[in-house]
């Protein structure tokens, strides 16, 4: 056990956790931004931009995340961490768009009519009335998706990005016994569980509020 949990190994794994959380956090924030744009375009634009948004969402929602991780890592000439962020942002934006679109569709049509009758433009109606309500109703689902993003960052070690799972796989190569390997696997699993369980508890708390 001392060989697995020595200071060098722990610091090595902590650097992986840090990279995992950085990639996940940046990807989630960017996905929220682009997902909002996609949701608005798909819901309220009948022209070419609405069709592009719909095609984008359907393509990314119906293809594997790992496919985009591999494609971007090997075809786009950017540093490894940025390729991870880009692949997750492209994929998760489509998911966030559909989540928000569901929230927007749950807003009663009478609120649109009331806003227009008060002289609000479509942009003002979205900004001040529809989007705030939609985001509020979607918070638990957004947080659930955040849990998925954090877990799915483990795919990145396949393309050589040394996030938490990647760091763990590197350490496994230095262990001689199966008990050490299983102990490290247990450590990785427990760490993911603690992080994501904390977020899941937040989701359940928010659901009781909203």
Order of alpha helices (4+ residues) and beta strands (2+ residues): alpha-alpha-alpha-alpha-alpha-alpha-alpha-alpha-alpha
